[in-house]
């Protein structure tokens, strides 16, 4: 009897924690069409020598077209160099299975917005939208991301992904490597 109860409890825990719930931030349907997006998710965080960089992803479906919404927030007491997005900008995601998924920029040309906070620090917020190409899109649903390369208009920057990221900003635990595995199901 103890074994039976143990097995039942084990299976209940497995099913209860097997999938993350879809955290939908926006879900609009009107005469123009439909728009649905997930909450922003911290993918990358770096804090070093008074400078910080946070990168967030969210998935959005605009009339059935799936986009990756990208946002970078940089903070420094020094001037922050602009990394601009243009029509040739891309995001490359290297998967655990060795394949590479390419995302194409469909947002407007932008170098972000530079703001000064009350404490005198400079903040640069850069956002853009990217669409998935058909090649290897299905692999995102089953394979973790190990590495991201962003091709800005004048520079390429690489970002390694962590299996688990404990944010210094909010002390929450994030799992960037499995972002697409966990959230693409929200749009099936």
LUMMAR-993045 format. One line per 5 residues: number of its first residue (from 1); their letters; for each residue x, y, z of N, C-alpha, C. Coordinates in steps of 0.05 Angstrom, whole numbers. Each point is the difference from the previous one (the first is absolute). Layout:
BEGIN
NUM	A	X/Y/Z/X/Y/Z/X/Y/Z | ...
This chain:
BEGIN
1	XXXXX	16/-24/0/-16/24/0/17/25/0 | 23/-1/15/18/24/1/11/5/-28 | 7/-21/-15/11/4/-27/-21/13/-18 | -25/-9/2/-21/11/-17/-4/30/6 | -1/7/25/-3/28/7/24/17/-9
6	XXXXX	24/-11/3/24/14/-9/0/4/-30 | -9/-20/-15/-1/2/-29/-21/21/-8 | -23/0/13/-21/20/-7/10/28/6 | 13/4/23/10/26/7/22/9/-20 | 17/-18/-8/21/6/-19/-12/8/-27
11	XXXXX	-20/-14/-9/-13/7/-26/-15/26/2 | -13/6/22/-13/25/3/20/23/0 | 22/-3/13/21/21/-1/11/4/-28 | 4/-22/-14/10/1/-27/-19/16/-18 | -25/-7/1/-20/14/-17/-4/29/9
16	XXXXX	1/5/25/-4/27/10/22/19/-8 | 25/-10/-2/22/18/-6/12/-5/-28 | -12/-17/-16/11/-7/-26/-1/24/-19 | -20/16/0/-2/22/-18/-4/26/15 | 13/21/-11/-5/27/12/-25/11/-12
21	XXXXX	-15/15/16/-24/12/-11/7/23/-19 | -18/4/-19/4/23/-18/-7/25/15 | 19/18/2/-6/26/13/-5/21/-22 | -25/3/-7/-8/19/-21/-3/28/12 | 14/19/-13/0/27/9/-22/16/-15
26	XXXXX	-4/-5/-26/-19/14/-16/-15/-19/-18 | -26/2/-1/-17/-17/-17/-23/17/-10 | 3/10/-25/-20/19/-11/-11/-11/-26 | -26/1/-3/-13/-6/-25/-20/22/-6 | 3/13/-23/-18/21/-8/-4/-1/-30
31	XXXXX	-11/21/-12/-7/0/-28/25/0/-18 | 23/8/11/25/0/-15/13/-27/-1 | -4/-16/21/12/-27/1/4/-8/29 | 20/-18/3/6/-10/26/30/5/7 | 5/4/26/27/4/10/1/-14/27
36	XXXXX	21/-17/3/4/-14/25/29/-1/6 | 8/6/25/29/0/7/4/-11/28 | 23/-12/4/7/-10/26/14/22/16 | 2/-4/26/15/19/17/29/-1/-8 | 14/23/6/29/0/-5/15/-19/18
41	XXXXX	20/-12/-11/16/-21/14/29/8/-2 | 14/0/23/28/7/1/17/-23/-13 | 15/7/-20/16/-20/-15/30/3/7 | 8/25/5/29/5/5/2/23/19 | 20/-3/19/5/21/19/30/1/5
46	XXXXX	11/24/-2/28/4/6/3/26/17 | 14/-2/23/6/22/17/29/0/5 | 14/21/-9/29/0/4/10/29/1 | 15/7/20/12/26/3/-19/23/-3 | -24/-2/12/-20/22/-1/-16/1/-26
51	XXXXX	5/-19/-19/-15/-1/-25/-17/-25/1 | -24/2/-11/-18/-23/-1/-14/-2/-27 | -5/-24/-8/-15/-6/-24/-20/-22/6 | -25/5/-6/-22/-19/3/-13/-4/-27 | -4/-25/-8/-14/-5/-25/-25/-16/6
56	XXXXX	-22/9/-12/-26/-13/5/-12/-10/-27 | -14/-23/1/-14/-10/-23/-30/-1/8 | -17/3/-20/-28/-7/3/-9/-9/-28 | -18/-19/0/-11/-10/-26/-27/14/-5 | -5/7/-25/-25/14/-7/-10/-11/-26
61	XXXXX	-26/-3/-1/-14/-9/-25/-17/24/-9 | 6/10/-24/-15/22/-11/-14/-10/-25 | -26/-5/2/-16/-11/-21/12/-26/-11 | 9/-17/19/11/-26/-7/29/-2/-7 | 14/23/-1/28/1/-7/16/2/27
66	XXXXX	16/-20/5/15/-2/25/25/17/-1 | 3/17/20/23/18/3/15/-5/26 | 25/6/0/15/1/25/5/30/5 | -10/9/23/4/28/8/25/1/17 | 19/16/-8/26/2/12/2/27/14
71	XXXXX	11/0/25/5/25/13/26/-2/16 | 17/20/-4/25/2/15/-1/25/17 | 8/-2/25/2/23/18/28/1/11 | 14/21/-7/27/4/9/1/24/19 | 17/-3/21/1/21/20/29/5/7
76	XXXXX	8/25/1/28/7/7/2/29/8 | 20/6/16/5/28/7/15/14/-22 | 13/-16/-18/14/11/-24/-19/1/-23 | 9/12/-22/-16/0/-25/-3/-29/-10 | -24/-6/-10/-5/-27/-11/-1/1/-30
81	XXXXX	19/-15/-12/1/-1/-30/-26/-13/-11 | -10/11/-21/-24/-11/-13/6/-24/-17 | -15/-21/3/-1/-23/-18/-26/1/-15 | 2/5/-26/-24/6/-15/-10/-25/-15 | -26/-1/-3/-13/-20/-17/-8/13/-26
86	XXXXX	4/-14/-22/-10/8/-26/-12/-24/-14 | -6/3/-26/-13/-22/-15/17/-25/-2 | 27/4/1/18/-23/-3/6/-13/27 | -10/10/22/5/-12/27/-13/-27/3 | 14/-18/14/-9/-27/5/7/-9/27
91	XXXXX	-15/-20/10/8/-14/24/4/-29/-8 | 23/-11/8/6/-28/-5/-1/-14/27 | -14/-22/1/-2/-16/24/12/-27/-5 | 21/-7/14/13/-26/-2/-14/-19/19 | -9/-22/-10/-15/-20/16/19/-21/11
96	XXXXX	-10/-14/20/15/-22/12/6/-23/-19 | -18/-3/-20/4/-21/-20/19/8/-23 | 12/24/3/20/9/-20/-12/17/-23 | -26/1/-2/-12/16/-22/-1/29/8 | -3/17/-20/-2/29/5/-26/10/-12
101	XXXXX	-15/15/16/-25/13/-8/5/29/-4 | -9/11/-23/4/28/-7/-27/15/3 | 1/23/12/-23/17/3/6/26/-15 | -19/10/-16/4/24/-16/-14/24/12 | 14/23/0/-12/24/11/-22/11/-18
106	XXXXX	-23/4/11/-23/12/-14/-8/27/12 | 14/8/21/-6/25/13/12/23/-15 | -7/24/9/11/24/-12/30/3/7 | 14/15/-17/28/6/6/1/15/26 | 17/-8/19/1/13/26/27/-3/13
111	XXXXX	8/20/15/24/-1/16/-7/2/30 | -26/-3/5/-9/1/28/-5/28/9 | -7/2/25/-5/26/13/18/3/24 | 14/22/1/18/5/23/-15/18/20 | -1/-9/25/-14/15/21/19/3/23
116	XXXXX	-3/22/15/16/4/24/-19/-3/24 | 8/-17/19/-17/-5/23/6/21/21 | -17/0/21/3/20/21/27/-2/15 | 12/-24/0/25/-3/14/24/6/-18 | -5/12/-24/21/8/-18/11/-21/-18
121	XXXXX	-11/-23/0/10/-22/-17/-13/2/-28 | 14/-9/-20/-10/-1/-27/-13/-27/-4 | -23/0/-14/-15/-25/-6/-6/0/-30 | 7/-22/-13/-7/-2/-29/-19/-24/-2 | -23/5/-12/-20/-21/-4/-3/-4/-30
126	XXXXX	5/-24/-9/-1/-6/-29/-19/-24/-3 | -20/4/-18/-20/-20/-5/-4/-5/-29 | -7/-24/-8/-6/-6/-27/-15/-27/-2 | -12/-5/-23/-15/-25/-5/15/-17/-21 | 0/-26/5/13/-19/-18/-20/-22/-7
131	XXXXX	2/-9/-25/-16/-23/-9/18/-24/-4 | -13/-23/2/15/-26/-2/0/-7/-30 | 23/-12/-8/0/-12/-27/-10/-29/2 | -7/-12/-22/-12/-26/1/20/-22/7 | 25/5/-7/21/-21/6/3/-3/31
136	XXXXX	-1/-24/9/6/-7/28/-19/12/20 | -22/12/-8/-19/11/20/-10/-21/19 | -6/-23/-10/-10/-22/17/20/-9/20 | 26/3/-6/21/-8/19/-1/17/26 | -10/25/-2/-3/17/24/-18/-12/21
141	XXXXX	-19/-17/-9/-20/-11/18/12/-24/16 | 23/-10/-9/11/-24/13/29/2/9 | 14/20/-10/29/2/6/5/27/15 | 17/-1/20/7/23/16/19/18/-16 | 0/26/7/18/20/-12/25/1/17
146	XXXXX	23/0/-13/25/1/15/14/27/-5 | -7/14/-21/16/24/-8/-17/18/-18 | 3/26/3/-14/19/-17/20/20/-12 | -2/4/-25/16/21/-14/-19/20/-12 | 6/26/6/-17/21/-11/17/16/-20
151	XXXXX	-11/2/-24/13/15/-21/-14/28/-1 | 13/19/13/-10/28/-1/8/12/-27 | -6/25/-5/6/12/-26/30/4/-3 | 16/3/21/28/4/-3/18/-18/17 | -12/-19/13/15/-17/19/-14/-26/5
156	XXXXX	15/-20/8/-11/-26/8/8/-5/28 | -20/-7/17/5/-6/28/-11/-27/7 | 16/-15/15/-7/-28/8/-9/0/29 | -20/-16/6/-11/-3/27/-3/-30/6 | 16/-10/19/-4/-28/9/-25/-2/17
161	XXXXX	-15/-22/-3/-24/-5/16/7/-18/23 | -14/5/22/4/-16/24/-23/-19/3 | 5/-23/13/-21/-19/6/-19/13/21 | 13/12/20/-16/13/21/13/27/6 | -17/21/1/10/27/5/-15/11/24
166	XXXXX	15/7/21/-12/13/23/5/29/-3 | -21/15/-5/2/28/-6/8/16/24 | 20/18/-4/8/18/22/-20/22/4 | -16/5/-21/-20/22/1/-24/-8/18 | -11/-23/-4/-25/-8/14/2/-26/16
171	XXXXX	24/-12/0/5/-25/15/-17/-23/-9 | -12/1/-24/-15/-22/-11/18/-19/-15 | -9/-24/-3/15/-20/-15/-12/-3/-28 | 17/3/-21/-9/-2/-27/15/-23/-13 | -11/-12/-20/12/-22/-15/1/7/-30
176	XXXXX	19/17/-8/1/10/-27/3/-21/-22 | 15/-21/6/5/-21/-20/-26/-13/-10 | -20/-2/17/-24/-14/-8/-23/19/-6 | 6/25/-5/-21/20/-4/-20/-8/-22 | 10/-7/-24/-18/-7/-22/-15/-27/5
181	XXXXX	14/-19/13/-14/-25/7/-24/6/18 | 4/18/19/-22/6/19/-22/18/-11 | 7/18/-19/-20/20/-7/-11/-1/-29 | 13/-15/-18/-12/-2/-26/-27/-15/0 | -4/-17/20/-25/-14/2/-24/19/4
186	XXX	6/24/9/-22/20/5/-13/9/-26 | 13/-6/-22/-10/9/-26/-7/-22/-19 | -1/-25/9/-8/-23/-17/-30/0/-4
